[in-house]
Amino acid sequence: MINNVIIIGSGPAGLTAAIYCARANLNPIVFEGNQPGGQLTITTEVENFPGFPNGIQGPELMNLFRKQAEKFGAKCYSKNVDNIDFSYNPFVLNVGNDSYKTHSIIISTGASAKLLGIESESKLMGYGVSACATCDGFFFKEKKVIVIGGGDSAMEEALFLTKFAKNVTVVHRRNKLRASQIMQKRAFENPKIDFIWDSTVDKILGTTTKGVEEVVLENLITNKKINYKCDGVFLAIGHKPNTSIFKNKLDLNDNGYIITKNSSTLTSIKGVFAAGDVQDFTYRQAVSAAGSGCMAAMDAEKYIETIIEEN
């Protein structure tokens, strides 16, 4: 059997693409990957998605996306795509022990949280080090934690952690935040949040028995290092695109994002489309990802029509 379209990824881009493809009678298959629902499943309240004036929890929003896609006939599977043969059409996807053929592919694999890359970080991940305040904030009731980063994600993490932690310290490598003005205002006005500027985390000290006990901070201006007591470290320093299986197969930019052509979702291979954070390193919003998912579905539909006409 040759499918019309297979969608890889299940965040706002992938599931919006699934809704549009299903309504176009393309019978899409969605492989959801390791994190069904994408990054929004580790987000707390989403306040800026149209249609929800009182906000909505990220996981709840993505569940609604999925239900809507399935209502129109999309089939969603919590499986990973291991490899893709782009050498000829129909393309062949290897998923576990199974193979799937398809005329078109929509890639919406998103982006994942960046890590510091220091040894103690990986050693203590899950023992006081986390990249998800929503997942782990509950475990730090009345504790002292730090958040590393200066963008909107870092401010969201810090503000969420104030619901549990006694004190939240934001550590940023610059002397001002990159976050939007409204997020900066909320963070600066929260009495539980303070800031350490021009600094990075050099080491995280602790054990898998006791957890995080302190960090070594280095001031980038003076090069002075200090030990700073804390019980948890939350990483919020950006994301990297989930494109490892597309390396040397699709055109990627220097940071690994899929390159799309002329304000469309077309990639370097005919019949392969990309949507959402896997190709958008500028806006990276749920609503813009959903919009590009719609674009990818429409581009794929046009492509399928040309195949039908040729046959």
ROMIDO-533482 format. One record per residue (C-alpha): z, x, y; residue number from 1; residue in three letters. Coordinates in pm, 1 decimal. Layout:
BEGIN
{z:Z | x:X | y:Y | n:NUM | res:ala}
...
// end
This chain:
BEGIN
{z:0.0 | x:0.0 | y:0.0 | n:1 | res:met}
{z:-89.3 | x:124.1 | y:347.4 | n:2 | res:ile}
{z:140.8 | x:1.5 | y:625.5 | n:3 | res:asn}
{z:19.1 | x:-73.3 | y:975.7 | n:4 | res:asn}
{z:306.9 | x:98.0 | y:1152.7 | n:5 | res:val}
{z:626.7 | x:279.5 | y:1061.5 | n:6 | res:ile}
{z:895.0 | x:332.5 | y:1325.3 | n:7 | res:ile}
{z:1127.7 | x:631.0 | y:1294.3 | n:8 | res:ile}
{z:1455.9 | x:571.7 | y:1476.4 | n:9 | res:gly}
{z:1653.4 | x:262.2 | y:1569.8 | n:10 | res:ser}
{z:1782.1 | x:294.4 | y:1924.1 | n:11 | res:gly}
{z:1659.0 | x:76.9 | y:2213.2 | n:12 | res:pro}
{z:1311.1 | x:232.9 | y:2194.4 | n:13 | res:ala}
{z:1266.6 | x:198.3 | y:1819.3 | n:14 | res:gly}
{z:1399.9 | x:-155.0 | y:1789.5 | n:15 | res:leu}
{z:1208.0 | x:-278.3 | y:2094.5 | n:16 | res:thr}
{z:895.3 | x:-132.1 | y:1935.8 | n:17 | res:ala}
{z:990.0 | x:-316.4 | y:1615.3 | n:18 | res:ala}
{z:1024.6 | x:-647.7 | y:1801.8 | n:19 | res:ile}
{z:683.6 | x:-613.4 | y:1965.9 | n:20 | res:tyr}
{z:511.1 | x:-486.3 | y:1650.9 | n:21 | res:cys}
{z:660.5 | x:-767.8 | y:1443.5 | n:22 | res:ala}
{z:550.8 | x:-1030.9 | y:1694.5 | n:23 | res:arg}
{z:200.7 | x:-881.2 | y:1675.1 | n:24 | res:ala}
{z:205.0 | x:-936.5 | y:1295.8 | n:25 | res:asn}
{z:195.6 | x:-563.9 | y:1222.0 | n:26 | res:leu}
{z:483.5 | x:-594.7 | y:969.8 | n:27 | res:asn}
{z:668.1 | x:-283.8 | y:1090.1 | n:28 | res:pro}
{z:906.3 | x:-78.9 | y:879.5 | n:29 | res:ile}
{z:1195.9 | x:87.5 | y:1062.6 | n:30 | res:val}
{z:1372.4 | x:391.5 | y:918.2 | n:31 | res:phe}
{z:1700.4 | x:395.0 | y:1107.7 | n:32 | res:glu}
{z:1815.1 | x:749.5 | y:1029.2 | n:33 | res:gly}
{z:2168.3 | x:890.8 | y:1035.9 | n:34 | res:asn}
{z:2282.9 | x:682.0 | y:1330.9 | n:35 | res:gln}
{z:2150.0 | x:325.7 | y:1309.9 | n:36 | res:pro}
{z:2137.7 | x:187.8 | y:1661.8 | n:37 | res:gly}
{z:2113.4 | x:531.0 | y:1822.6 | n:38 | res:gly}
{z:2334.2 | x:673.8 | y:2095.4 | n:39 | res:gln}
{z:2441.7 | x:331.8 | y:2223.8 | n:40 | res:leu}
{z:2648.8 | x:283.2 | y:1908.7 | n:41 | res:thr}
{z:2886.8 | x:550.7 | y:2040.5 | n:42 | res:ile}
{z:2894.4 | x:400.8 | y:2391.3 | n:43 | res:thr}
{z:3162.7 | x:165.5 | y:2516.4 | n:44 | res:thr}
{z:3074.4 | x:-101.2 | y:2769.2 | n:45 | res:glu}
{z:2712.8 | x:-110.0 | y:2885.5 | n:46 | res:val}
{z:2710.5 | x:-245.7 | y:3240.5 | n:47 | res:glu}
{z:2352.8 | x:-181.1 | y:3350.5 | n:48 | res:asn}
{z:2140.7 | x:-349.4 | y:3084.4 | n:49 | res:phe}
{z:1973.2 | x:-656.9 | y:3238.5 | n:50 | res:pro}
{z:2087.4 | x:-996.4 | y:3115.1 | n:51 | res:gly}
{z:2453.6 | x:-906.8 | y:3062.1 | n:52 | res:phe}
{z:2631.1 | x:-957.2 | y:3397.4 | n:53 | res:pro}
{z:2972.2 | x:-907.0 | y:3237.0 | n:54 | res:asn}
{z:2861.6 | x:-601.9 | y:3038.6 | n:55 | res:gly}
{z:2833.0 | x:-566.1 | y:2662.4 | n:56 | res:ile}
{z:2960.1 | x:-317.4 | y:2406.4 | n:57 | res:gln}
{z:2695.4 | x:-67.5 | y:2296.4 | n:58 | res:gly}
{z:2721.2 | x:-141.2 | y:1921.6 | n:59 | res:pro}
{z:2704.7 | x:-516.7 | y:1988.6 | n:60 | res:glu}
{z:2392.1 | x:-474.9 | y:2201.8 | n:61 | res:leu}
{z:2215.4 | x:-272.8 | y:1932.7 | n:62 | res:met}
{z:2312.5 | x:-525.8 | y:1667.9 | n:63 | res:asn}
{z:2140.6 | x:-793.5 | y:1877.3 | n:64 | res:leu}
{z:1830.6 | x:-572.3 | y:1903.7 | n:65 | res:phe}
{z:1821.6 | x:-533.3 | y:1526.0 | n:66 | res:arg}
{z:1870.7 | x:-906.3 | y:1459.0 | n:67 | res:lys}
{z:1587.4 | x:-990.8 | y:1696.7 | n:68 | res:gln}
{z:1352.2 | x:-741.4 | y:1528.5 | n:69 | res:ala}
{z:1439.2 | x:-876.3 | y:1182.8 | n:70 | res:glu}
{z:1395.4 | x:-1233.8 | y:1302.3 | n:71 | res:lys}
{z:1027.7 | x:-1161.3 | y:1364.0 | n:72 | res:phe}
{z:981.6 | x:-984.9 | y:1031.4 | n:73 | res:gly}
{z:1063.7 | x:-617.8 | y:1085.9 | n:74 | res:ala}
{z:1219.5 | x:-445.7 | y:785.8 | n:75 | res:lys}
{z:1500.3 | x:-203.0 | y:872.1 | n:76 | res:cys}
{z:1626.3 | x:60.5 | y:629.8 | n:77 | res:tyr}
{z:1919.9 | x:298.1 | y:677.9 | n:78 | res:ser}
{z:1722.4 | x:594.1 | y:546.9 | n:79 | res:lys}
{z:1608.9 | x:930.9 | y:678.2 | n:80 | res:asn}
{z:1248.9 | x:1048.1 | y:692.1 | n:81 | res:val}
{z:1245.9 | x:1393.8 | y:534.6 | n:82 | res:asp}
{z:888.7 | x:1501.8 | y:600.3 | n:83 | res:asn}
{z:555.8 | x:1372.6 | y:731.7 | n:84 | res:ile}
{z:203.8 | x:1479.1 | y:644.8 | n:85 | res:asp}
{z:-1.3 | x:1433.9 | y:961.3 | n:86 | res:phe}
{z:-309.7 | x:1610.5 | y:822.0 | n:87 | res:ser}
{z:-502.7 | x:1291.5 | y:754.2 | n:88 | res:tyr}
{z:-482.7 | x:917.6 | y:812.7 | n:89 | res:asn}
{z:-318.1 | x:726.8 | y:654.5 | n:90 | res:pro}
{z:-17.4 | x:945.7 | y:722.0 | n:91 | res:phe}
{z:231.4 | x:1005.8 | y:440.6 | n:92 | res:val}
{z:608.7 | x:992.2 | y:497.5 | n:93 | res:leu}
{z:855.2 | x:1126.4 | y:243.1 | n:94 | res:asn}
{z:1177.9 | x:926.6 | y:240.7 | n:95 | res:val}
{z:1412.8 | x:1043.0 | y:-32.9 | n:96 | res:gly}
{z:1224.2 | x:1005.8 | y:-359.2 | n:97 | res:asn}
{z:975.9 | x:759.4 | y:-209.6 | n:98 | res:asp}
{z:650.8 | x:802.5 | y:-20.1 | n:99 | res:ser}
{z:507.7 | x:562.5 | y:237.9 | n:100 | res:tyr}
{z:156.1 | x:550.3 | y:377.8 | n:101 | res:lys}
{z:84.2 | x:419.4 | y:725.0 | n:102 | res:thr}
{z:-198.2 | x:400.4 | y:975.1 | n:103 | res:his}
{z:33.0 | x:464.4 | y:1271.3 | n:104 | res:ser}
{z:377.8 | x:602.6 | y:1346.4 | n:105 | res:ile}
{z:612.2 | x:538.8 | y:1638.0 | n:106 | res:ile}
{z:866.5 | x:818.5 | y:1680.7 | n:107 | res:ile}
{z:1190.1 | x:712.2 | y:1850.4 | n:108 | res:ser}
{z:1437.8 | x:956.7 | y:1701.0 | n:109 | res:thr}
{z:1623.7 | x:1003.3 | y:2030.1 | n:110 | res:gly}
{z:1841.6 | x:1297.0 | y:2124.2 | n:111 | res:ala}
{z:2178.9 | x:1430.0 | y:2002.0 | n:112 | res:ser}
{z:2479.4 | x:1575.7 | y:2181.9 | n:113 | res:ala}
{z:2464.2 | x:1946.6 | y:2259.5 | n:114 | res:lys}
{z:2747.4 | x:2170.6 | y:2143.7 | n:115 | res:leu}
{z:2893.2 | x:2480.0 | y:2308.3 | n:116 | res:leu}
{z:2789.9 | x:2708.7 | y:2024.9 | n:117 | res:gly}
{z:3121.4 | x:2891.8 | y:1990.5 | n:118 | res:ile}
{z:3279.9 | x:2958.2 | y:1652.3 | n:119 | res:glu}
{z:3607.0 | x:2778.0 | y:1719.0 | n:120 | res:ser}
{z:3416.7 | x:2464.5 | y:1818.7 | n:121 | res:glu}
{z:3262.1 | x:2414.7 | y:1475.6 | n:122 | res:ser}
{z:3583.0 | x:2518.8 | y:1300.8 | n:123 | res:lys}
{z:3786.9 | x:2255.1 | y:1485.3 | n:124 | res:leu}
{z:3525.5 | x:1978.2 | y:1498.1 | n:125 | res:met}
{z:3711.4 | x:1670.1 | y:1377.9 | n:126 | res:gly}
{z:4044.6 | x:1846.6 | y:1431.2 | n:127 | res:tyr}
{z:4072.3 | x:1791.2 | y:1805.1 | n:128 | res:gly}
{z:3713.7 | x:1873.7 | y:1903.3 | n:129 | res:val}
{z:3478.5 | x:1579.0 | y:1941.1 | n:130 | res:ser}
{z:3144.9 | x:1480.0 | y:2096.1 | n:131 | res:ala}
{z:3233.8 | x:1110.4 | y:2097.4 | n:132 | res:cys}
{z:3520.9 | x:969.1 | y:2301.1 | n:133 | res:ala}
{z:3442.8 | x:619.6 | y:2176.6 | n:134 | res:thr}
{z:3484.6 | x:735.9 | y:1817.8 | n:135 | res:cys}
{z:3794.1 | x:950.8 | y:1859.7 | n:136 | res:asp}
{z:3969.3 | x:859.5 | y:2184.2 | n:137 | res:gly}
{z:4214.9 | x:633.0 | y:2002.9 | n:138 | res:phe}
{z:4366.1 | x:936.3 | y:1828.8 | n:139 | res:phe}
{z:4474.1 | x:1091.7 | y:2160.0 | n:140 | res:phe}
{z:4725.6 | x:836.6 | y:2283.8 | n:141 | res:lys}
{z:4954.6 | x:996.3 | y:2544.7 | n:142 | res:glu}
{z:4786.2 | x:1332.7 | y:2482.6 | n:143 | res:lys}
{z:4632.1 | x:1582.4 | y:2721.6 | n:144 | res:lys}
{z:4255.6 | x:1628.1 | y:2678.4 | n:145 | res:val}
{z:3966.0 | x:1801.3 | y:2850.6 | n:146 | res:ile}
{z:3608.1 | x:1683.6 | y:2892.4 | n:147 | res:val}
{z:3336.2 | x:1945.7 | y:2932.3 | n:148 | res:ile}
{z:3042.8 | x:1848.6 | y:3152.4 | n:149 | res:gly}
{z:2951.0 | x:1713.1 | y:3493.9 | n:150 | res:gly}
{z:2697.5 | x:1434.5 | y:3441.1 | n:151 | res:gly}
{z:2723.0 | x:1060.1 | y:3390.8 | n:152 | res:asp}
{z:2801.2 | x:1103.7 | y:3021.9 | n:153 | res:ser}
{z:3094.9 | x:1330.5 | y:3102.3 | n:154 | res:ala}
{z:3232.5 | x:1083.7 | y:3356.4 | n:155 | res:met}
{z:3192.2 | x:795.0 | y:3110.8 | n:156 | res:glu}
{z:3378.7 | x:994.0 | y:2846.2 | n:157 | res:glu}
{z:3654.6 | x:1090.9 | y:3089.2 | n:158 | res:ala}
{z:3701.0 | x:736.6 | y:3216.5 | n:159 | res:leu}
{z:3709.1 | x:594.3 | y:2865.3 | n:160 | res:phe}
{z:3967.5 | x:851.8 | y:2755.3 | n:161 | res:leu}
{z:4204.4 | x:744.9 | y:3034.4 | n:162 | res:thr}
{z:4262.7 | x:428.0 | y:2830.2 | n:163 | res:lys}
{z:4448.5 | x:643.0 | y:2577.1 | n:164 | res:phe}
{z:4522.9 | x:993.3 | y:2704.0 | n:165 | res:ala}
{z:4807.7 | x:1086.7 | y:2934.9 | n:166 | res:lys}
{z:4582.2 | x:1319.4 | y:3133.7 | n:167 | res:asn}
{z:4209.6 | x:1400.5 | y:3134.7 | n:168 | res:val}
{z:4079.2 | x:1724.2 | y:3284.4 | n:169 | res:thr}
{z:3707.3 | x:1759.6 | y:3350.7 | n:170 | res:val}
{z:3584.9 | x:2118.6 | y:3318.5 | n:171 | res:val}
{z:3252.8 | x:2183.1 | y:3491.9 | n:172 | res:his}
{z:3054.1 | x:2503.0 | y:3531.5 | n:173 | res:arg}
{z:2954.0 | x:2418.9 | y:3889.4 | n:174 | res:arg}
{z:3147.8 | x:2326.3 | y:4204.2 | n:175 | res:asn}
{z:3013.9 | x:1972.5 | y:4220.4 | n:176 | res:lys}
{z:2921.9 | x:1700.5 | y:3973.6 | n:177 | res:leu}
{z:2570.5 | x:1596.6 | y:3869.7 | n:178 | res:arg}
{z:2684.3 | x:1242.4 | y:3792.6 | n:179 | res:ala}
{z:2565.6 | x:938.2 | y:3988.4 | n:180 | res:ser}
{z:2767.1 | x:851.2 | y:4298.8 | n:181 | res:gln}
{z:2923.9 | x:540.8 | y:4145.6 | n:182 | res:ile}
{z:3043.7 | x:737.3 | y:3841.5 | n:183 | res:met}
{z:3177.5 | x:1018.4 | y:4061.3 | n:184 | res:gln}
{z:3367.4 | x:766.9 | y:4273.1 | n:185 | res:lys}
{z:3526.1 | x:606.9 | y:3967.9 | n:186 | res:arg}
{z:3631.3 | x:944.7 | y:3827.2 | n:187 | res:ala}
{z:3769.3 | x:1081.9 | y:4155.0 | n:188 | res:phe}
{z:3968.6 | x:765.1 | y:4215.5 | n:189 | res:glu}
{z:4125.1 | x:757.1 | y:3868.8 | n:190 | res:asn}
{z:4476.4 | x:905.0 | y:3891.1 | n:191 | res:pro}
{z:4462.7 | x:1028.8 | y:3531.4 | n:192 | res:lys}
{z:4157.3 | x:1251.5 | y:3590.5 | n:193 | res:ile}
{z:4160.5 | x:1596.1 | y:3748.7 | n:194 | res:asp}
{z:3898.3 | x:1871.3 | y:3771.1 | n:195 | res:phe}
{z:3858.1 | x:2242.5 | y:3706.5 | n:196 | res:ile}
{z:3547.9 | x:2378.5 | y:3879.7 | n:197 | res:trp}
{z:3314.7 | x:2675.9 | y:3822.2 | n:198 | res:asp}
{z:3452.4 | x:2725.0 | y:3473.0 | n:199 | res:ser}
{z:3346.8 | x:2724.4 | y:3109.3 | n:200 | res:thr}
{z:3534.0 | x:2713.7 | y:2779.7 | n:201 | res:val}
{z:3536.1 | x:3059.7 | y:2622.8 | n:202 | res:asp}
{z:3748.9 | x:2973.7 | y:2318.5 | n:203 | res:lys}
{z:3921.0 | x:2676.5 | y:2162.4 | n:204 | res:ile}
{z:4252.7 | x:2769.3 | y:2002.7 | n:205 | res:leu}
{z:4419.5 | x:2578.2 | y:1722.8 | n:206 | res:gly}
{z:4417.7 | x:2519.5 | y:1348.5 | n:207 | res:thr}
{z:4288.9 | x:2255.0 | y:1111.4 | n:208 | res:thr}
{z:4654.2 | x:2176.0 | y:1039.5 | n:209 | res:thr}
{z:4787.3 | x:2141.7 | y:1393.2 | n:210 | res:lys}
{z:4461.6 | x:2063.0 | y:1571.1 | n:211 | res:gly}
{z:4365.9 | x:2191.6 | y:1916.2 | n:212 | res:val}
{z:4652.5 | x:2357.0 | y:2103.9 | n:213 | res:glu}
{z:4482.8 | x:2518.2 | y:2402.7 | n:214 | res:glu}
{z:4154.6 | x:2649.7 | y:2539.5 | n:215 | res:val}
{z:4059.8 | x:2973.5 | y:2711.6 | n:216 | res:val}
{z:3880.3 | x:2893.6 | y:3037.1 | n:217 | res:leu}
{z:3667.3 | x:3148.7 | y:3219.6 | n:218 | res:glu}
{z:3603.0 | x:3116.3 | y:3591.8 | n:219 | res:asn}
{z:3236.4 | x:3200.4 | y:3650.5 | n:220 | res:leu}
{z:3303.9 | x:3320.0 | y:4006.0 | n:221 | res:ile}
{z:3599.6 | x:3552.2 | y:3944.1 | n:222 | res:thr}
{z:3548.7 | x:3612.2 | y:3568.5 | n:223 | res:asn}
{z:3920.3 | x:3546.7 | y:3531.7 | n:224 | res:lys}
{z:4033.3 | x:3386.3 | y:3206.3 | n:225 | res:lys}
{z:4329.2 | x:3153.1 | y:3168.5 | n:226 | res:ile}
{z:4490.2 | x:2969.9 | y:2877.0 | n:227 | res:asn}
{z:4502.6 | x:2595.7 | y:2931.9 | n:228 | res:tyr}
{z:4718.2 | x:2371.2 | y:2714.1 | n:229 | res:lys}
{z:4552.3 | x:2060.4 | y:2574.3 | n:230 | res:cys}
{z:4541.7 | x:1847.1 | y:2260.7 | n:231 | res:asp}
{z:4172.9 | x:1761.9 | y:2251.4 | n:232 | res:gly}
{z:3831.9 | x:1882.3 | y:2366.6 | n:233 | res:val}
{z:3546.8 | x:1637.5 | y:2426.4 | n:234 | res:phe}
{z:3195.2 | x:1772.8 | y:2469.0 | n:235 | res:leu}
{z:2961.5 | x:1603.0 | y:2715.9 | n:236 | res:ala}
{z:2712.0 | x:1874.6 | y:2812.0 | n:237 | res:ile}
{z:2387.1 | x:1700.4 | y:2745.4 | n:238 | res:gly}
{z:2154.8 | x:1628.5 | y:2457.7 | n:239 | res:his}
{z:1877.3 | x:1786.4 | y:2255.6 | n:240 | res:lys}
{z:1581.5 | x:1589.4 | y:2117.3 | n:241 | res:pro}
{z:1579.5 | x:1515.2 | y:1745.3 | n:242 | res:asn}
{z:1240.4 | x:1668.2 | y:1680.1 | n:243 | res:thr}
{z:1299.3 | x:1939.1 | y:1419.6 | n:244 | res:ser}
{z:1073.2 | x:1776.5 | y:1159.3 | n:245 | res:ile}
{z:790.2 | x:1758.9 | y:1414.3 | n:246 | res:phe}
{z:797.3 | x:2127.2 | y:1508.4 | n:247 | res:lys}
{z:455.9 | x:2291.8 | y:1461.0 | n:248 | res:asn}
{z:311.6 | x:1946.9 | y:1388.7 | n:249 | res:lys}
{z:318.9 | x:1775.6 | y:1727.8 | n:250 | res:leu}
{z:298.6 | x:1923.7 | y:2076.6 | n:251 | res:asp}
{z:652.1 | x:1973.2 | y:2209.2 | n:252 | res:leu}
{z:767.8 | x:2110.4 | y:2543.8 | n:253 | res:asn}
{z:988.3 | x:2419.2 | y:2579.0 | n:254 | res:asp}
{z:1302.3 | x:2210.4 | y:2525.2 | n:255 | res:asn}
{z:1168.8 | x:2039.1 | y:2214.1 | n:256 | res:gly}
{z:1077.3 | x:1702.1 | y:2365.2 | n:257 | res:tyr}
{z:756.7 | x:1539.7 | y:2239.3 | n:258 | res:ile}
{z:476.6 | x:1559.6 | y:2495.5 | n:259 | res:ile}
{z:304.5 | x:1227.5 | y:2564.7 | n:260 | res:thr}
{z:-26.5 | x:1188.8 | y:2746.9 | n:261 | res:lys}
{z:-108.2 | x:1035.9 | y:3083.8 | n:262 | res:asn}
{z:195.8 | x:811.2 | y:3131.2 | n:263 | res:ser}
{z:143.4 | x:661.8 | y:2785.7 | n:264 | res:ser}
{z:318.3 | x:704.7 | y:2450.8 | n:265 | res:thr}
{z:25.2 | x:887.0 | y:2289.0 | n:266 | res:leu}
{z:110.6 | x:1223.1 | y:2130.7 | n:267 | res:thr}
{z:-114.1 | x:1512.1 | y:2034.6 | n:268 | res:ser}
{z:-212.3 | x:1333.4 | y:1711.2 | n:269 | res:ile}
{z:-419.1 | x:1016.7 | y:1717.8 | n:270 | res:lys}
{z:-219.7 | x:725.1 | y:1576.3 | n:271 | res:gly}
{z:119.9 | x:885.4 | y:1644.6 | n:272 | res:val}
{z:323.8 | x:755.7 | y:1937.3 | n:273 | res:phe}
{z:660.0 | x:856.5 | y:2087.5 | n:274 | res:ala}
{z:911.9 | x:648.8 | y:2281.5 | n:275 | res:ala}
{z:1259.8 | x:681.0 | y:2426.4 | n:276 | res:gly}
{z:1476.4 | x:987.6 | y:2469.6 | n:277 | res:asp}
{z:1271.5 | x:1189.5 | y:2221.4 | n:278 | res:val}
{z:1006.3 | x:1220.5 | y:2494.1 | n:279 | res:gln}
{z:1193.8 | x:1118.9 | y:2810.4 | n:280 | res:asp}
{z:1410.1 | x:1397.0 | y:2952.7 | n:281 | res:phe}
{z:1420.8 | x:1248.3 | y:3303.3 | n:282 | res:thr}
{z:1550.0 | x:890.3 | y:3296.6 | n:283 | res:tyr}
{z:1723.8 | x:866.7 | y:2958.2 | n:284 | res:arg}
{z:1847.1 | x:510.2 | y:3006.5 | n:285 | res:gln}
{z:1864.8 | x:231.6 | y:2750.2 | n:286 | res:ala}
{z:1644.0 | x:5.6 | y:2959.4 | n:287 | res:val}
{z:1378.0 | x:273.3 | y:3015.5 | n:288 | res:ser}
{z:1387.3 | x:358.7 | y:2644.8 | n:289 | res:ala}
{z:1335.2 | x:-7.7 | y:2560.0 | n:290 | res:ala}
{z:1042.8 | x:-18.1 | y:2803.0 | n:291 | res:gly}
{z:876.7 | x:281.1 | y:2641.0 | n:292 | res:ser}
{z:934.0 | x:121.3 | y:2299.1 | n:293 | res:gly}
{z:733.7 | x:-178.5 | y:2423.9 | n:294 | res:cys}
{z:460.7 | x:59.4 | y:2544.6 | n:295 | res:met}
{z:447.9 | x:238.2 | y:2209.0 | n:296 | res:ala}
{z:414.8 | x:-89.9 | y:2021.3 | n:297 | res:ala}
{z:129.4 | x:-200.9 | y:2246.1 | n:298 | res:met}
{z:-42.5 | x:136.7 | y:2211.6 | n:299 | res:asp}
{z:-3.8 | x:119.3 | y:1834.1 | n:300 | res:ala}
{z:-141.2 | x:-236.2 | y:1826.0 | n:301 | res:glu}
{z:-453.0 | x:-127.3 | y:2016.0 | n:302 | res:lys}
{z:-495.2 | x:164.8 | y:1778.2 | n:303 | res:tyr}
{z:-466.9 | x:-58.9 | y:1470.2 | n:304 | res:ile}
{z:-730.8 | x:-287.8 | y:1621.3 | n:305 | res:glu}
{z:-975.6 | x:2.9 | y:1642.9 | n:306 | res:thr}
{z:-916.2 | x:84.5 | y:1274.7 | n:307 | res:ile}
{z:-984.5 | x:-277.8 | y:1178.2 | n:308 | res:ile}
{z:-1302.4 | x:-280.1 | y:1385.5 | n:309 | res:glu}
{z:-1422.0 | x:46.6 | y:1226.8 | n:310 | res:glu}
{z:-1367.8 | x:-93.5 | y:878.6 | n:311 | res:asn}
// end
